[in-house]
Amino acid sequence: NAAGAAAAYEEAVRLAPSDPGGYRGLGLAYEKQGRINDAIAALVSYLKLSRHAHDREVITRRLQRLTHQSSN
């Protein structure tokens, strides 16, 4: 349930705005909902907060794909 996941991650981000994990989950949930611009914003926040993320390359590629989708 992407809507339920997004709501849970929104709350997580609200409660712990400096924790990058909430933004990652939120971005992925938004992507599943088709909320591309929101997904991009959340994933960019994740990368800013998690400079040494183990999945940085994967998320960067995902962001490139989402950015391409949002421009079409």
LUMMIRO-422249 format. One line per field, with one value per residue (C-alpha): x, y, z; residue number from 0. Coordinates in pm, 1 decimal, always signed. Example, Ala and Ser with C-alpha at 12.3 -4.5 7.8 and 13.67 -1.06 7.14 Angstrom:
% LUMMIRO-422249
px	[+1230.0, +1367.0]
py	[-450.0, -106.0]
pz	[+780.0, +714.0]
pos	[0, 1]
//
This chain:
% LUMMIRO-422249
px	[+0.0, +196.4, -37.9, -3.2, +372.9, +392.9, +188.5, +413.9, +730.8, +588.6, +541.3, +892.5, +1038.1, +831.2, +956.4, +1320.6, +1397.8, +1772.1, +1737.5, +1799.3, +1616.6, +1276.9, +1342.1, +1454.2, +1139.8, +924.1, +1078.7, +1020.3, +660.8, +593.0, +739.9, +500.5, +212.9, +327.0, +414.1, +732.3, +825.0, +766.3, +974.8, +1259.1, +1254.6, +1255.1, +1534.9, +1747.7, +1703.0, +1808.0, +2129.3, +2206.8, +2164.8, +2340.1, +2662.5, +2807.2, +2493.8, +2567.3, +2300.7, +2406.8, +2465.2, +2130.4, +1942.0, +2130.4, +2030.8, +1673.2, +1676.1, +1804.8, +1522.1, +1260.3, +1392.1, +1366.8, +1007.1, +907.5, +1038.5, +824.8]
py	[+0.0, +297.5, +555.9, +399.7, +377.6, +741.7, +850.8, +652.9, +794.3, +1148.0, +1103.7, +961.1, +1262.3, +1497.4, +1332.2, +1293.1, +1537.2, +1474.6, +1095.7, +1014.6, +680.9, +845.0, +1043.8, +734.9, +544.8, +847.6, +893.1, +530.8, +543.0, +861.8, +702.1, +407.5, +655.9, +834.3, +1149.4, +1200.5, +1553.0, +1463.2, +1148.1, +1349.4, +1600.2, +1327.7, +1129.7, +1441.9, +1510.5, +1153.1, +1192.4, +1528.8, +1382.7, +1055.4, +1154.7, +802.9, +599.3, +242.7, +276.7, +620.6, +499.5, +321.1, +623.3, +858.4, +646.3, +637.1, +1016.5, +1051.1, +831.3, +1018.6, +1355.2, +1237.2, +1121.2, +1451.6, +1649.1, +1452.8]
pz	[+0.0, -128.8, +25.2, +369.3, +331.6, +222.4, +523.5, +758.5, +604.0, +609.1, +983.0, +1018.9, +836.4, +1051.0, +1370.3, +1262.2, +979.2, +997.5, +951.8, +584.7, +593.7, +614.4, +298.6, +110.7, +200.4, +129.6, -213.4, -306.5, -179.4, -374.0, -685.1, -651.0, -627.1, -942.3, -747.6, -946.7, -834.9, -469.6, -516.1, -665.9, -379.1, -114.1, -278.1, -324.3, +48.3, +120.9, -76.2, +85.5, +433.5, +357.9, +183.1, +211.0, +140.2, +30.4, -240.7, -365.1, -722.9, -737.6, -604.9, -836.4, -1138.0, -1012.4, -980.5, -1335.7, -1461.9, -1258.0, -1372.1, -1731.4, -1669.8, -1511.6, -1808.6, -2058.2]
pos	[0, 1, 2, 3, 4, 5, 6, 7, 8, 9, 10, 11, 12, 13, 14, 15, 16, 17, 18, 19, 20, 21, 22, 23, 24, 25, 26, 27, 28, 29, 30, 31, 32, 33, 34, 35, 36, 37, 38, 39, 40, 41, 42, 43, 44, 45, 46, 47, 48, 49, 50, 51, 52, 53, 54, 55, 56, 57, 58, 59, 60, 61, 62, 63, 64, 65, 66, 67, 68, 69, 70, 71]
//
